[in-house]
Amino acid sequence: MAALREQFWARYRLEELNPAEWEALCDGCGQCCLLREIDDHHVSVFSVACKLLDIEASRCGNYAQRFQHVPECTQLTPEGVAEFDWLPETCAYRRVYLRQPLPDWHPLLTGSNERMHEEGHSVRYYALGPHEVNEDELGDHIIARWPLSEARAAAQRAKRQD
């Protein structure tokens, strides 16, 4: 596996990262593993985790085979980050894409993910397992909702018409 280059997150664009750097950029907050719904106009994020998320660790419990177990799992790629407007503002992938600095609690800066958990940036203290919420109660667990950009909304409508 390739080595991590010094301050790679500040010196290189996402598409220039090697696989080890790409994976290291993830802060492990688990927010991308929360269930979400995208309709024609909005993104809704629920406090309900994917069935593979280890909530305490805020990490996928079967990362290597996640697509086999959860086909709808979204794979983040350098090319796709711009489309993933549902990522939290603190997400390192989003921040590097936008040429913004990493949050001061990011594990690459602190050497540990504990500060991230302590400051409440992970799902550790609020996410529920999918078995804890009935599908008809999902609407009671919306934790964020925002409008899609017009371009994204138009693409979403076109996708549904196919």
C-alpha positions as semicolon CSV with decimal commas, in nm:
position;residue;x (nm);y (nm);z (nm)
1;M;0,000;0,000;0,000
2;A;0,124;0,348;-0,083
3;A;0,251;0,572;0,192
4;L;0,077;0,887;0,308
5;R;0,243;1,199;0,174
6;E;0,295;1,489;0,412
7;Q;-0,020;1,702;0,445
8;F;-0,164;1,538;0,133
9;W;-0,509;1,681;0,208
10;A;-0,378;2,036;0,167
11;R;-0,133;1,975;-0,116
12;Y;-0,327;1,757;-0,361
13;R;-0,667;1,744;-0,525
14;L;-0,887;1,442;-0,453
15;E;-0,812;1,280;-0,788
16;E;-0,438;1,298;-0,710
17;L;-0,463;1,099;-0,387
18;N;-0,336;0,743;-0,371
19;P;-0,570;0,476;-0,227
20;A;-0,415;0,494;0,122
21;E;-0,459;0,873;0,131
22;W;-0,817;0,847;0,005
23;E;-0,906;0,608;0,287
24;A;-0,714;0,809;0,549
25;L;-0,907;1,122;0,455
26;C;-1,224;0,969;0,600
27;D;-1,266;1,096;0,956
28;G;-1,486;0,802;1,051
29;C;-1,783;1,011;1,163
30;G;-2,031;0,762;1,014
31;Q;-2,264;1,033;0,883
32;C;-2,248;0,899;0,529
33;C;-2,380;0,569;0,667
34;L;-2,706;0,720;0,788
35;L;-3,017;0,647;0,587
36;R;-3,122;0,928;0,359
37;E;-3,395;0,991;0,110
38;I;-3,363;1,210;-0,195
39;D;-3,682;1,321;-0,363
40;D;-3,731;1,571;-0,645
41;H;-3,664;1,871;-0,422
42;H;-3,503;1,772;-0,091
43;V;-3,253;1,550;0,084
44;S;-3,372;1,408;0,414
45;V;-3,123;1,245;0,653
46;F;-3,245;1,009;0,925
47;S;-3,083;0,916;1,257
48;V;-3,104;0,554;1,145
49;A;-2,781;0,379;1,049
50;C;-2,708;0,131;0,773
51;K;-2,727;-0,228;0,895
52;L;-2,348;-0,263;0,859
53;L;-2,253;0,044;1,062
54;D;-2,083;-0,027;1,394
55;I;-2,240;0,270;1,570
56;E;-2,000;0,276;1,865
57;A;-1,695;0,280;1,635
58;S;-1,873;0,489;1,367
59;R;-1,724;0,259;1,104
60;C;-1,859;0,007;0,858
61;G;-1,858;-0,340;1,010
62;N;-1,783;-0,505;0,675
63;Y;-1,623;-0,236;0,462
64;A;-1,451;-0,471;0,216
65;Q;-1,777;-0,646;0,121
66;R;-2,026;-0,365;0,188
67;F;-2,161;-0,357;-0,168
68;Q;-2,240;-0,728;-0,156
69;H;-2,447;-0,681;0,160
70;V;-2,586;-0,332;0,091
71;P;-2,608;-0,282;-0,287
72;E;-2,744;0,072;-0,242
73;C;-2,436;0,174;-0,043
74;T;-2,289;0,484;-0,205
75;Q;-1,927;0,466;-0,309
76;L;-1,754;0,798;-0,272
77;T;-1,516;0,871;-0,556
78;P;-1,314;1,181;-0,645
79;E;-1,535;1,228;-0,951
80;G;-1,858;1,198;-0,751
81;V;-1,790;1,420;-0,452
82;A;-1,943;1,724;-0,622
83;E;-2,273;1,534;-0,655
84;F;-2,277;1,425;-0,292
85;D;-2,425;1,744;-0,155
86;W;-2,569;1,541;0,132
87;L;-2,224;1,502;0,289
88;P;-2,188;1,706;0,607
89;E;-2,000;2,035;0,584
90;T;-1,732;1,885;0,808
91;C;-1,666;1,595;0,569
92;A;-1,298;1,591;0,468
93;Y;-1,379;1,474;0,114
94;R;-1,611;1,768;0,068
95;R;-1,369;2,013;0,231
96;V;-1,070;1,903;0,021
97;Y;-1,286;1,920;-0,292
98;L;-1,381;2,278;-0,198
99;R;-1,017;2,360;-0,108
100;Q;-1,110;2,421;0,258
101;P;-0,896;2,318;0,557
102;L;-0,977;2,008;0,758
103;P;-1,168;2,069;1,082
104;D;-0,929;2,105;1,377
105;W;-1,063;1,783;1,533
106;H;-0,990;1,568;1,224
107;P;-0,795;1,250;1,309
108;L;-0,523;1,337;1,055
109;L;-0,452;1,650;1,262
110;T;-0,506;1,510;1,613
111;G;-0,380;1,154;1,566
112;S;-0,701;1,011;1,711
113;N;-1,073;1,008;1,639
114;E;-1,166;1,061;2,005
115;R;-1,184;1,441;1,980
116;M;-1,427;1,402;1,689
117;H;-1,650;1,182;1,907
118;E;-1,614;1,408;2,212
119;E;-1,718;1,715;2,012
120;G;-2,024;1,537;1,874
121;H;-1,921;1,514;1,507
122;S;-1,980;1,141;1,483
123;V;-2,301;0,939;1,494
124;R;-2,186;0,747;1,804
125;Y;-2,425;0,915;2,046
126;Y;-2,742;0,946;1,841
127;A;-2,763;0,691;1,561
128;L;-3,011;0,407;1,589
129;G;-2,974;0,065;1,432
130;P;-3,219;-0,013;1,149
131;H;-3,383;-0,283;1,362
132;E;-3,473;-0,017;1,623
133;V;-3,706;0,183;1,396
134;N;-4,011;0,063;1,206
135;E;-4,027;0,184;0,847
136;D;-4,355;0,366;0,913
137;E;-4,181;0,563;1,194
138;L;-3,889;0,676;0,979
139;G;-4,036;1,025;0,936
140;D;-4,004;1,075;1,312
141;H;-3,628;1,037;1,283
142;I;-3,540;1,310;1,030
143;I;-3,237;1,497;1,164
144;A;-3,159;1,713;0,862
145;R;-3,340;1,828;0,551
146;W;-3,233;2,071;0,284
147;P;-3,332;2,164;-0,070
148;L;-3,145;2,021;-0,364
149;S;-2,974;2,260;-0,598
150;E;-3,185;2,322;-0,910
151;A;-2,936;2,132;-1,128
152;R;-2,941;1,835;-0,890
153;A;-3,321;1,842;-0,866
154;A;-3,352;1,840;-1,247
155;A;-3,108;1,546;-1,269
156;Q;-3,303;1,361;-1,000
157;R;-3,632;1,410;-1,191
158;A;-3,472;1,294;-1,517
159;K;-3,333;0,987;-1,343
160;R;-3,681;0,892;-1,219
161;Q;-3,828;0,926;-1,569
162;D;-3,583;0,668;-1,711
